[in-house]
């Protein structure tokens, strides 16, 4: 079943790759390499295309690795004499899993690049810094997975060092390009805030904030102490709940608009702040539990750790309530999603 699902995703990304190559000729042009390594003529692909090309490349690499090891394991199951190197198998599984989950946020951020400039009435430019960050991110996302294996003494030392170094470097494109870029896009723009723009802007904060616990845990000496604690769920709850999932919710609210001057209801605004507070509280509860060395892989949960769980549960219930409202709101407006409404003004200087 997993193999069939993986092949389905692979076919989808191959079709995306076909469309990109049909439009731009090759992936080098889709990533803006002529403008990155040559003269910047201002004709680089828009951020949406650059991000799509990067996500397609890394997903194809990850899915091929995952499908390959699953196929080898199936062969080994029926033909035991077909031996698999356990270390190679573990590396391929981690490579697939880390690339696949990491790429979700690189795909979701396309909504930020495409929609937030419409709200701010400013283009998000594909300059050399932007293009360089996405090219380097493509390489780092593929090779960063050893930072989850820092406690595995059997892995080659050079791979563990590579995982630590890339963990440090990988935060730069997130913080400098997307985080700082979103701040500069919104600063003094006169942006009209609604649920869509609020959630999309919040998601950039969630992505940037979620990268910092990973940055800390990516240090080998810290990793020995922290990696088996709830610090790690704190990282990916910030990264995914306040980052990737919030991007999806922002896109959902944008699709549900039928006119750019639509007013958000009081309930929508309350749900936004409830979701923000609940997500922050839940993530910080995990991080604080990790700081207190509460483990994440123990069969028994000691009574001393229960108070942290109770605090986190309150925030989790708040998140669930607000998310249910988001979903109900989107389903109620689903009929508008496929229609061509002027949800925001177009950015005149950012022709796509």
C-alpha positions, -999 to 999 in steps of 0.1 A, spaced: 0 0 0 27 25 9 45 17 -23 14 23 -44 8 57 -26 45 66 -31 43 58 -68 12 79 -71 29 109 -56 59 102 -79 37 102 -110 21 135 -99 55 152 -94 67 138 -128 37 154 -144 45 187 -126 81 184 -139 68 178 -174 47 210 -172 77 230 -159 101 217 -186 74 224 -213 72 260 -202 108 268 -193 128 243 -212 147 228 -183 149 230 -145 179 253 -146 159 280 -162 129 273 -139 153 278 -109 165 311 -125 201 300 -130 207 322 -160 198 352 -139 216 338 -108 249 330 -124 248 356 -152 233 390 -158 201 396 -139 178 409 -167 148 410 -145 132 381 -164 137 354 -138 108 330 -132 83 342 -105 88 329 -70 59 305 -75 77 287 -103 111 287 -85 95 271 -54 76 246 -75 107 236 -94 127 231 -61 99 211 -45 95 189 -75 132 181 -76 135 171 -40 103 152 -39 113 131 -69 146 123 -53 130 114 -20 102 93 -35 126 73 -57 147 66 -26 116 55 -6 101 34 -34 135 17 -40 140 6 -4 103 -5 -1 108 -26 -33 140 -41 -19 123 -50 14 94 -67 -5 119 -88 -24 137 -96 8 104 -107 24 97 -133 -3 134 -141 -11 153 -140 22 185 -148 5 183 -113 -11 201 -94 17 198 -57 24 225 -37 42 205 -25 74 225 7 76 217 15 39 181 7 45 178 30 75 195 58 56 172 55 26 141 54 48 152 85 68 161 102 35 127 96 20 108 105 52 127 137 59 126 150 23 89 142 20 78 160 52 102 189 47 90 195 11 54 200 23 62 234 37 82 243 6 51 235 -14 27 253 10 48 285 10 39 290 -27 6 304 -13 25 330 6 46 340 -25 15 342 -47 -12 357 -25 5 379 1 19 403 -26 -16 408 -38 -27 420 -4 3 442 0 2 455 -36 39 449 -39 57 422 -60 78 395 -44 109 398 -66 129 368 -78 163 385 -73 197 369 -70 194 363 -32 160 347 -36 172 324 -64 204 315 -46 185 306 -15 161 282 -33 189 265 -52 209 259 -20 177 248 -2 172 221 -28 206 207 -20 203 211 17 169 194 19 182 164 2 213 160 24 202 173 58 185 141 70 216 128 90 208 153 117 182 128 129 209 101 131 235 119 153 232 93 180 237 64 156 274 56 161 274 32 131 268 59 106 299 74 89 312 103 109 313 126 78 276 122 73 269 132 109 291 163 106 274 171 73 240 169 90 250 193 117 266 218 93 236 218 70 212 221 99 229 254 107 230 266 71 194 256 63 180 282 86 195 311 66 172 309 35 141 306 58 149 335 80 166 358 55 147 353 23 111 343 33 109 358 68 127 391 61 111 392 27 76 390 41 84 417 67 97 441 40 67 432 17 42 442 44 61 471 60 43 504 53 24 488 25 -11 497 38 -20 461 36 -57 453 43 -57 425 69 -83 398 67 -83 362 77 -63 351 46 -36 377 49 -33 372 87 -29 335 85 -4 337 56 17 362 75 14 342 107 26 311 88 59 328 79 65 335 116 57 298 124 81 286 98 109 309 110 102 302 147 100 265 142 134 264 126 152 277 157 146 246 180 158 225 151 189 247 148 196 241 185 189 204 184 210 200 152 242 205 174 257 171 182 265 179 218 229 192 224 214 164 203 228 137 227 207 152 255 176 167 238 168 145 208 149 118 228 129 144 246 97 163 238 119 192 225 117 176 190 78 174 189 80 211 200 101 219 170 79 202 144 46 214 160 59 250 156 72 243 121 42 224 108 12 236 129 21 273 130 39 271 96 27 247 69 -8 241 82 -14 278 87 -4 284 51 -31 260 40 -57 277 62 -47 311 48 -51 297 13 -85 282 22 -98 316 35 -85 333 4 -104 309 -18 -135 314 2 -136 352 -5 -159 364 -33 -150 401 -30 -119 419 -19 -138 441 6 -155 413 24 -154 418 62 -144 390 85 -169 381 112 -162 385 149 -162 347 152 -135 344 125 -112 369 142 -117 352 176 -108 319 159 -76 334 145 -64 346 179 -76 314 195 -56 293 169 -25 315 173 -26 313 211 -34 276 212 -7 267 187 19 287 205 9 273 238 9 237 226 43 241 209 59 259 239 45 232 262 63 206 242 95 227 241 94 233 279 88 196 285 119 189 264 138 215 284 128 196 315 141 163 299 106 147 295 113 118 271 92 111 240 99 74 235 93 59 269 67 32 275 59 46 309 50 82 316 59 93 351 35 112 374 60 141 375 54 147 338 16 148 339 13 186 347 30 195 315 6 173 296 -24 189 312 -13 224 302 -6 212 267 -41 195 265 -58 228 272 -40 245 243 -47 215 221 -84 217 227 -83 254 218 -65 246 185 -90 218 177 -120 241 183 -106 268 161 -95 244 133 -130 230 132 -144 265 127 -119 271 99 -130 238 82 -167 245 86 -162 280 72 -143 267 42 -169 240 34 -196 266 36 -178 288 10 -166 258 -11 -188 269 -40 -169 301 -44 -135 284 -45 -137 274 -82 -150 308 -94 -130 337 -107 -137 364 -82 -115 395 -77 -105 385 -42 -77 411 -41 -63 437 -64 -36 423 -88 -1 435 -84 5 454 -117 43 452 -117 44 415 -110 31 399 -142 32 361 -140 
